[in-house]
Amino acid sequence: MIYLLDTNICIYVINHKPQQVFERFKQYQLGQLAISSITASELAFGVEKSGSERNKQALNKFLSPLDILPYDEQAIWHYAKLRQDLQSTGKTIGSLDMLIAAHALALDVVLVTNNIKEFERIDGLKLENWI
């Protein structure tokens, strides 16, 4: 099983806080953990916004062993359907969260997040919270 890490989980791992998330992260083999290119973009934006070289180094260290999965054509169509479904029911979520969810659905992986309330609106999305 592949676990796709949401942005909040990545930040917890980078900061080793909460410790339980970092410990859980260390239990997996490298090929079992990945992040979406959308998540990597969010993290890079946070680093750029901070202007901190230390944060940039920490992010690069975190990203180097992970698979950063490209957002592909299959994800695009999952996004289109997901957005239409959520808008038609009035249960929309944040735009980046919607992209990440569509990516997880397209890849048929487990999305690891501390934002369960937002993502549980999506039928068929496999979720785990390591907190």
N, C-alpha and C positions, 0 to 999 in steps of 0.2 A: 504494500500500500504506500502511496505517495502522500505526503502531507504538505500542503501549500500554506505557507505562513503569511498571515495577514500583517499589515503594517504594525499594529499595536504589539503583536507577539514578537516581531523582529526587534522593536525598541526595547522590550523587556529583556530579550536575550542579550542584546548589545550592552545594556546597562547592568545585567545580572540582577535585576530587580523586577518583580519579585523573584527570589532565588529559586523557588519551585519551578518556574518556567524555564530558567536556565538549566536546572538539573534534568528536567524532562527533555529538553533539546539535546543534551549530551547523550541521552539513551539511544538515539537513532544513528544509523549508518548514513554516510553522506548521500547516497543515492535515494534515500527515503525522504529527504527534505528538499523543498524547492520554494522559490518565490516567483510570483508573477513579475513580468517586466513592468507592470503598472505599479506594483508595490515597490520595486527598486526605484522607480521614478519618484514616488512619494518620499521615500527615504532620502534620496539625493536632493530633492527640493528642501527638505528639512535641514540638511547639512549646509546647503548653499545659503539658506536663510540665516542660519546661525553664524556663518562666517568663521567658524572654528576649524582650524586645521586638525585639532585633536579629534573632533567629531568626524571629519573626513577620513582620517586614518582608521578610526574605529569602524566606520561603515565599510571601508575597503577590506579590512580584516574579516569582518562578518561575511561579506559577500563572496570573498575569494573561493571558499570551498563549496559554495552552494550552486545549484543549477538555477539560473535565471531564465525562466521559460518565456519564449516569445509569444506575443498576442497574435494569434493566427486567424485564418478565415473561419475556422470552426467556432472560435470564440466570438467573432463578429456576429455570426448568426444566432448564437446563444444569447448574446447581448440584446439583439433586436427583439427576439421573442420575449426575453425576460422583461425588458423595459415596457414593451406593449402590455404584457400580462400585469405588471405592477401598476402601470398607469390606469389600466381599465378597472382595476379594483380599488384604486386610490391608496395603495400601500407602497408608495415609492420609497426608495432609500437614496442615500448620497450617490452622486454620479460615479465617483471612484470606487465606492463599495460595489456598485452595480457592475462595473467593469471587472473587478476582481472576482465577484460571484460568477459572472458569465464565464470567465476563464476557468474557474474551478469546475463548473458544470461541463464545459467542453472537454476538459482533461479527465473527468470522472475521478477526481481526487477529493481528499478530505481537506476542508478549509479550517485551519486552526486560527481562532480569533477569540478575543475577549469582548467582542461586540455581537454576541449571540442574538440579542434582542432585535438588532437591525437585520441580520442575515436569516433569522428563522422565518421570515416572511416569504422566503423563496422555496417553493416546492422542489424536492429532489436534491437539494444541496446538502451534502454531508458535512457536518460541523463537529468540531471539538473545541473545548475551552480548557487550556492547561492551567487555569487559575483555580 
